[in-house]
Amino acid sequence: MALKVYLSGEIHTDWREQIIEGAKGLEVSFSAPVTDHGASDDCGVAILGAEENKYWHDHKGAMVNAIRTRKGISDADVVVVRFGDKYKQWNAAFDAGYAAALGKSVIVLSPPEHQHALKEVHAAALAVAEEPRQVVEILRYVLTGKLPG
């Protein structure tokens, strides 16, 4: 068995790299949104033309980014959605809901202090992890049936 995993959410820490490194040797392929914050914010106007109004600037970028996001989530077997400490990741909550609506297996990765704020997102997930290593252990178990240690 092989898994396609889409890594959604927070872009300011190395959680994706930790999961990818930990999953070496497993039959897992990973995809993700563009994690260069500037490129993600400005892709719409860089490709489709400048906008004076910030709303339309952001809207163009969101639409272009949605092409990649929809494709990644649609193709995935598992969607991991990370909510970090520093910023409100409204887009991550949207991705989790979209993935759940498509019937994807969702793993939420979030700190314990966000339990209340994310209760609805957690309820839609099949697992809620606090550390990237727990995500790796879930993937390993799903693929091999082996428990950690």
N, C-alpha and C positions, 0 to 999 in steps of 0.2 A: 504494500500500500504506500502511496505517496500523498503528500498534502501540499496544497497551495495555500499560503498564509499571507493575508494582507495586513500590514502593520499601520494602523491609523492613529492619529492623535498627536499629542505633544511633540514638539520638534526641538526642544531646547536642551535635552539631555541625551545620553548615549544608550538609552534603553533598547533601541532597535539593534544596535551593534552587539549588545550583550546577548540578546535572544539569538541573533544570527550566529554568533560565535558559539554559544552553548548548544545550538542545534546541529553543529558540524557532525557529519557522519549519519545523520538521519535523512530520510528521503523527504526533504522539505524544500520548496522553493518559495522565496519571499518577494513581495512587491509592496510598494508604499507610495504615498503621495510625494510630490516634490517637497523636499525638506529644506531647501534654500528659501528662507523667509522672504527675502527681497524678490527673488524670481517668482515665487508663488503670488505675492501681492501685486506684482507689476506685469505679469504675463499677458493679461488682456490688453493693456494699453501698448505694451511693447510690440505685440503682434497685430492688433486691430486698430491702433491709433489712439492718440491722447484724448483725455477727457478733462474738461475744466472742473466739473463737479465730482467731488470725491466719491459720492454714492455710485455714479456710473463707472468711475475708475475701478472701484471694488467689485461692482456687479460684473463687469467684463472679465476680471480675473477669476471670480467665483465660477462663472460659466465655463471658462476654458479649463480650470482645474477640475470641474465636475466631470468632464469627459474622462480624465484619468481615474478619478475616484470611482465613478460608476463602473468602469471597466474592471478595475482592480477588485472591487467588492463583488461584482457579478461573477468573476472568474474564480474567486477564492472558495476554498472549502471551510476555512477558519478565518475569522476576522478578529484581530487583537486590537482593542481600542484603549489607548493610554490617556489617562487624565493626570496631568502633573500638578505640582504645587503652585507654580508661579502665576499662570494665566488661566482664565476661564476658556476652556476649549469647547465652545458652542458647536463648532464644526465636528468635533469628535462625537458629541452626543447625537448629532444628526446622522453621522456615519453609523453609529451603533444602531439607531432606530431603522435606518435604511437596510442594514445587513439583517437585522432581526425580521423585518418585513419580507425580505427575500428568502427567509428560512435558513440563513447561514448560521453556523455555530459561532457564537460570539464569546470571546474571553475579554473581560474588562480588567485592566491593570490600573489600579488606583490606590492612593494612600488611605489608611483607615479613617482619617479625619474627614474624608469626603463621602463616607457611607450614607449619611442622611441626604446630602444634596443629590447623590446619584442613585437613590433607592429604586427609582423606576427603571433606570438603565441597568442596574444590577439585576433587577427582577427579570429582564429580558435576556440576560446573559446565561450561558451554561456553566460558566465558572467566573469567579472574581478573585484575582490574584493581587498581591501587594508588591511582589518583586519579580523582575524579569526571569530569574531562575525558576520560579514556580510555573511560568508560562512554558519554559523549556521542558520542565518535568511533565507537564500536561501533554505536550506534543510527543515526548518520548513514550509516555504511557499509552497514548492513543495509537501510536505506530507500532510499538513493540509489546505492549502488555506488561512491561516491567516497571516496578515501583522504584523510587529513588533509593540509593544506598545499596 
